[in-house]
């Protein structure tokens, strides 16, 4: 991509996100979302591959429909109450429509079909942006309107996302699709708790962003997009593969890694809210996700593939690694002892 084009798209991404999370008016929040959508489209389509163009069109259509629904929801609310304030969403129809529109933007079940396909058609760097930065503005709107959302619909979509995210990730061989279904599953955990503890949703999203960024940057360094190439990549970056395995276990939510903290706190909060069956259901559904995380971790640390592969083994060590990966990996695996400093803020 042209450096000037890259500068414009990156600046627009930052600007759109900043406008949305700092606005108190529906029109400004909608403007920020539209700037974000327009900025990410050149990044998805930059390879000019048919799959990338298909992913771009799918992404644009879904995001345009979701943005129109958000605008329509705010118009209905303004028509009935005379308020354009984001926190003053009181009309029942507006609340229901906004919940569905934000679910479409995030990729929650049943509006999830576009997300794995778009991630598969994007580069690893763009997939990282779609999984983290592009989720932040819709989640910020959810946090601002957490008192006005439709609780039964939100809970239903959250449990369905945790179920389908784990179930559909089991039979995937493309790593970007596995991480897409991982994102859907994590979104289920975030949305189930947003009405009761919005700060806990924000903490879960920030830790998910940290872990996902580490994994995507590690995969991008080794140019890994499939399970078969992951199995044969230990000769190129042996240390990176070892740390990738630990980060995957952290994303799975296994103690003593930091990924265990949000799941533990969410289950604790649901139990306090007398939603023990929901907490038990989510804990059992996380075992589905754990299976494919363990499969990825096993594939990244294995020295010889279990079957003969057509992959060419690169018998050299890639020393051109990103120094940021070392910092992110350290935080992803060793941040749990510092969690007592985080807990008082929740």
Phi, psi and omega per residue, in radians:
X1 nan 2.477 3.089
X2 -1.002 2.366 -3.103
X3 -0.988 -0.653 3.127
X4 -1.187 -0.700 3.095
X5 -1.125 -0.707 3.117
X6 -1.115 -0.699 3.111
X7 -1.102 -0.761 -3.120
X8 -1.140 -0.785 -3.114
X9 -1.172 -0.711 3.131
X10 -1.136 -0.764 3.110
X11 -1.104 -0.712 3.128
X12 -1.125 -0.673 3.078
X13 -1.041 -0.845 -3.138
X14 -1.118 -0.718 -3.121
X15 -1.147 -0.806 -3.141
X16 -1.076 -0.740 3.113
X17 -1.118 -0.770 -3.130
X18 -1.108 -0.715 -3.141
X19 -1.099 -0.780 -3.075
X20 -1.168 -0.815 -3.035
X21 -1.311 -0.307 -3.111
X22 -1.825 -0.051 -3.057
X23 -1.522 2.649 3.088
X24 -2.036 0.022 -3.085
X25 -2.043 2.424 -3.069
X26 -1.076 -0.638 -3.113
X27 -1.131 -0.695 3.126
X28 -1.216 -0.707 3.102
X29 -1.084 -0.738 3.108
X30 -1.118 -0.685 3.114
X31 -1.070 -0.775 3.110
X32 -1.070 -0.709 3.105
X33 -1.119 -0.688 3.136
X34 -1.191 -0.687 3.093
X35 -1.077 -0.735 3.105
X36 -1.051 -0.797 -3.115
X37 -1.088 -0.799 -3.134
X38 -1.138 -0.594 -3.085
X39 -1.265 -0.603 -3.052
X40 -1.443 -0.363 -3.071
X41 -1.056 -0.788 3.092
X42 -1.095 -0.527 3.135
X43 -1.216 -0.649 3.135
X44 -1.222 -0.691 -3.010
X45 -1.627 0.130 -2.996
X46 -1.166 -0.407 -3.125
X47 -1.367 -0.265 -3.134
X48 1.058 0.311 3.054
X49 -1.390 2.557 3.134
X50 -0.952 -0.649 3.123
X51 -1.152 -0.647 3.119
X52 -1.191 -0.701 3.109
X53 -1.137 -0.718 3.099
X54 -1.074 -0.756 3.127
X55 -1.100 -0.686 3.131
X56 -1.097 -0.794 -3.125
X57 -1.120 -0.780 3.117
X58 -1.041 -0.791 -3.113
X59 -1.100 -0.775 -3.115
X60 -1.098 -0.792 -3.099
X61 -1.105 -0.776 -3.115
X62 -1.156 -0.798 -3.106
X63 -1.177 -0.628 3.099
X64 -1.137 -0.735 3.113
X65 -1.123 -0.732 -3.133
X66 -1.159 -0.741 3.129
X67 -1.125 -0.697 3.096
X68 -1.113 -0.659 3.111
X69 -1.160 -0.686 3.090
X70 -1.102 -0.764 3.136
X71 -1.138 -0.704 3.117
X72 -1.126 -0.702 3.103
X73 -1.079 -0.776 3.137
X74 -1.181 -0.593 3.100
X75 -1.146 -0.749 3.107
X76 -1.072 -0.767 3.138
X77 -1.128 -0.735 3.135
X78 -1.162 -0.599 3.133
X79 -1.137 -0.691 -3.058
X80 -1.541 -0.491 -3.058
X81 -2.039 -0.310 -3.077
X82 1.344 0.225 -3.088
X83 -1.941 2.313 3.020
X84 -1.862 0.105 -3.134
X85 -1.271 2.342 -3.101
X86 -1.085 -0.658 -3.072
X87 -1.377 -0.116 -3.099
X88 -1.836 0.766 3.129
X89 -1.533 1.826 -3.030
X90 -2.080 -0.371 -3.119
X91 -1.191 2.216 -3.083
X92 -1.037 -0.706 3.129
X93 -1.113 -0.703 3.119
X94 -1.120 -0.725 3.136
X95 -1.076 -0.782 -3.138
X96 -1.137 -0.771 -3.115
X97 -1.185 -0.671 3.122
X98 -1.149 -0.728 3.120
X99 -1.025 -0.767 3.119
X100 -1.178 -0.681 -3.103
X101 -1.175 -0.746 3.122
X102 -1.182 -0.638 3.074
X103 -1.076 -0.658 3.101
X104 -1.163 -0.708 3.136
X105 -1.155 -0.668 -3.091
X106 -1.403 -0.518 -3.065
X107 1.661 0.528 3.061
X108 -1.314 2.647 3.049
X109 -1.134 2.368 0.145
X110 -1.670 0.335 -3.134
X111 -1.812 0.598 -2.977
X112 -1.696 -0.173 -2.919
X113 -1.047 -0.562 -3.077
X114 -1.285 -0.527 -2.912
X115 -1.160 -0.891 3.106
X116 -1.054 -0.653 -3.112
X117 -1.197 -0.686 3.135
X118 -1.197 -0.711 3.122
X119 -1.135 -0.669 -3.137
X120 -1.162 -0.527 -3.140
X121 -1.523 -0.011 -3.107
X122 -1.839 2.842 3.007
X123 -1.278 2.930 -3.102
X124 -1.106 -0.655 3.135
X125 -1.166 -0.767 3.106
X126 -1.164 -0.658 3.096
X127 -1.083 -0.634 3.075
X128 -1.089 -0.782 3.122
X129 -1.110 -0.723 -3.135
X130 -1.147 -0.575 -3.091
X131 -1.438 -0.355 -3.025
X132 -2.136 -1.215 -3.035
X133 -1.079 -0.742 -3.080
X134 -1.266 -0.260 3.097
X135 -1.480 -0.347 -2.998
X136 -1.150 -0.831 3.135
X137 -1.053 -0.800 3.090
X138 -1.082 -0.662 3.115
X139 -1.173 -0.612 3.071
X140 -1.091 -0.705 3.089
X141 -1.146 -0.686 3.081
X142 -1.067 -0.723 3.131
X143 -1.127 -0.698 -3.129
X144 -1.207 -0.529 -3.088
X145 -1.897 0.374 -3.038
X146 -1.060 -0.481 3.125
X147 -1.400 -0.216 -3.048
X148 -1.917 -0.014 -3.059
X149 -1.278 2.962 -3.129
X150 -1.645 1.719 -2.980
X151 -1.027 -0.814 -3.116
X152 -1.066 -0.751 -3.142
X153 -1.120 -0.721 -3.123
X154 -1.135 -0.762 3.135
X155 -1.126 -0.711 3.125
X156 -1.097 -0.784 -3.135
X157 -1.180 -0.611 -3.138
X158 -1.144 -0.825 3.141
X159 -1.165 -0.688 3.105
X160 -1.120 -0.645 3.127
X161 -1.179 -0.752 3.108
X162 -1.105 -0.645 3.133
X163 -1.203 -0.958 -3.039
X164 -1.237 -0.591 3.103
X165 -1.047 -0.717 3.099
X166 -1.316 -0.694 -3.059
X167 -1.197 -0.799 -3.071
X168 -1.296 -0.360 3.129
X169 -1.366 -0.170 -3.030
X170 -1.194 -0.665 -3.000
X171 -1.837 0.371 -3.117
X172 -1.613 2.525 3.047
X173 -1.978 -0.253 3.100
X174 -1.535 2.175 -3.016
X175 -1.165 -0.611 3.133
X176 -1.125 -0.632 3.095
X177 -1.225 -0.653 3.091
X178 -1.064 -0.777 3.133
X179 -1.220 -0.485 3.060
X180 -1.156 -0.802 3.110
X181 -1.207 -0.519 3.015
X182 -1.089 -0.727 3.113
X183 -1.103 -0.744 3.123
X184 -1.072 -0.733 3.131
X185 -1.115 -0.757 3.124
X186 -1.157 -0.611 3.090
X187 -1.092 -0.582 3.061
X188 -1.063 -0.737 3.105
X189 -1.132 -0.663 -3.111
X190 -1.207 -0.747 -3.029
X191 -1.349 -0.433 -3.119
X192 -1.179 -0.444 -3.026
X193 -1.860 -0.074 -2.964
X194 -1.141 -0.540 -3.127
X195 -1.289 -0.577 -3.036
X196 -1.617 -0.604 -3.115
X197 -2.558 1.431 -3.105
X198 -1.043 -0.600 3.129
X199 -1.122 -0.572 3.115
X200 -1.198 -0.625 3.044
X201 -1.078 -0.760 3.138
X202 -1.129 -0.721 3.100
X203 -1.086 -0.764 3.137
X204 -1.070 -0.732 -3.139
X205 -1.157 -0.730 -3.130
X206 -1.136 -0.723 3.111
X207 -1.209 -0.649 3.068
X208 -1.095 -0.706 3.100
X209 -1.074 -0.755 3.119
X210 -1.051 -0.852 -3.085
X211 -1.196 -0.747 -3.126
X212 -1.170 -0.671 3.105
X213 -1.078 -0.741 3.118
X214 -1.055 -0.781 -3.094
X215 -1.179 -0.807 -3.112
X216 -1.132 -0.710 3.126
X217 -1.167 -0.647 3.096
X218 -1.139 -0.766 3.118
X219 -1.141 -0.652 -3.138
X220 -1.168 -0.620 3.113
X221 -1.111 -0.702 -3.114
X222 -1.628 -0.017 -3.130
X223 0.995 0.872 -3.111
X224 -1.837 2.201 3.087
X225 -2.246 -0.207 -3.105
X226 -2.287 2.803 3.109
X227 -1.097 -0.643 -3.107
X228 -1.123 -0.703 3.110
X229 -1.284 -0.494 3.081
X230 -1.136 -0.664 -3.139
X231 -1.166 -0.551 -3.063
X232 -1.699 0.149 -3.005
X233 -1.662 -0.047 -3.055
X234 -1.172 -0.384 3.134
X235 -1.303 -0.442 -3.116
X236 -1.400 -0.834 -3.074
X237 -2.394 1.348 -3.075
X238 -1.084 -0.759 -3.132
X239 -1.197 -0.664 3.141
X240 -1.135 -0.668 3.103
X241 -1.146 -0.655 3.119
X242 -1.139 -0.763 3.121
X243 -1.246 -0.520 3.073
X244 -1.103 -0.679 3.112
X245 -1.071 -0.748 3.139
X246 -1.155 -0.679 3.133
X247 -1.165 -0.657 3.096
X248 -1.124 -0.689 3.093
X249 -1.157 -0.602 3.079
X250 -1.164 -0.738 3.107
X251 -1.124 -0.514 3.099
X252 -1.222 -0.329 3.116
X253 1.614 0.419 3.137
X254 -1.501 2.354 2.987
X255 -1.264 2.648 0.180
X256 -1.701 0.552 -3.112
X257 -1.562 2.875 -3.047
X258 -1.201 -0.414 3.113
X259 -1.110 -0.308 3.106
X260 -1.264 -0.523 -3.026
X261 -1.031 -0.927 -3.097
X262 -1.093 -0.681 -3.136
X263 -1.157 -0.700 3.103
X264 -1.078 -0.816 -3.116
X265 -1.169 -0.656 3.129
X266 -1.154 -0.772 3.116
X267 -1.100 -0.687 3.114
X268 -1.111 -0.766 -3.129
X269 -1.179 -0.701 3.094
X270 -1.101 -0.658 3.099
X271 -1.145 -0.686 3.089
X272 -1.101 -0.586 -3.140
X273 -1.462 0.193 -3.136
X274 1.045 0.692 3.068
X275 -2.033 0.810 -3.083
X276 -1.047 -0.726 3.091
X277 -1.039 -0.675 3.116
X278 -1.144 -0.746 3.126
X279 -1.098 -0.727 3.129
X280 -1.140 -0.705 3.124
X281 -1.080 -0.805 3.136
X282 -1.118 -0.707 3.140
X283 -1.105 -0.699 3.121
X284 -1.236 -0.654 3.140
X285 -1.188 -0.468 3.120
X286 -1.157 -0.312 3.089
X287 -1.175 -0.539 3.078
X288 -1.100 -0.811 3.111
X289 -1.125 -0.662 -3.126
X290 -1.013 -0.612 -3.113
X291 -1.069 -0.861 -3.078
X292 -1.341 -0.410 2.996
X293 -1.144 -0.746 3.121
X294 -1.139 -0.619 3.098
X295 -1.124 -0.745 3.082
X296 -1.124 -0.764 -3.125
X297 -1.108 -0.712 3.123
X298 -1.142 -0.714 -3.136
X299 -1.169 -0.578 -3.113
X300 -1.323 -0.416 -3.077
X301 -1.836 -0.117 -3.111
X302 -1.245 2.519 -3.104
X303 -1.589 -0.524 3.092
X304 -2.311 2.335 3.103
X305 -1.068 2.563 -3.134
X306 -1.162 -0.427 3.113
X307 -2.173 2.849 3.083
X308 -1.201 2.366 -3.121
X309 -2.136 2.825 3.087
X310 -1.617 0.082 -3.095
X311 -1.298 2.393 3.079
X312 -1.421 2.223 3.139
X313 -1.462 2.316 -3.121
X314 -1.741 1.830 -3.067
X315 -1.551 1.106 2.994
X316 -2.671 2.741 -3.139
X317 -1.712 2.191 3.118
X318 -1.392 1.954 -3.101
X319 -1.661 -0.053 -3.112
X320 -1.558 1.033 -3.136
X321 -1.604 2.683 3.137
X322 -1.335 2.150 -3.135
X323 -1.098 -0.382 3.110
X324 -1.109 -0.513 -3.117
X325 -1.083 -0.678 -3.129
X326 -1.083 -0.729 3.141
X327 -1.172 -0.814 -3.109
X328 -1.122 -0.697 3.136
X329 -1.132 -0.718 3.109
X330 -1.056 -0.783 3.125
X331 -1.164 -0.661 -3.084
X332 -1.167 -0.502 -3.040
X333 -1.851 -0.525 -2.975
X334 -2.024 0.280 -3.072
X335 -1.471 -0.265 -3.062
X336 -1.027 -0.686 3.108
X337 -1.055 -0.361 3.127
X338 -1.574 0.043 -3.084
X339 -1.091 -0.497 3.037
X340 -1.023 -0.412 3.077
X341 -1.327 -0.461 -3.110
X342 -1.451 -0.661 -2.996
X343 -1.020 -0.701 -3.136
X344 -1.081 -0.356 -3.118
X345 -1.463 -0.162 -3.087
X346 -1.579 nan nan
